[in-house]
Amino acid sequence: MQDVHHGASHDADARLKGEILSSLSAWTADYELERLDLAWTVAQMLLKHVQREQTLDVYLEFAEKLVAILSDEARDIRAVVGEAVRRHAH
């Protein structure tokens, strides 16, 4: 039975992520925003939402995890760029 619940949870998670991406695309078109402008606005509002709705400990945990995710993403981007530069140099 746990597999069924896990599958349902995964489906809900995938559906939520899809809805978020769809909303972001719609907002970009509706407000004629550059993607980075939208990203900054969404990030700021998400931080405000967590700050208002959660305890200070939860807000701090969220901020720390967000920093870790962004750091990992920056490292991955640097690796891709570095690889592209190496391939182009040869």
Secondary structure, DSSP 8 states (H G I E B T S, - for coil): -HHHHHHHHHHHHHHHHHHHHHHHHHHHHHTT--HHHHHHHHHHHHHHHHHHHS-HHHHHHHHHHHHHHHHHHHHHHHHHHHHHHHHHH-
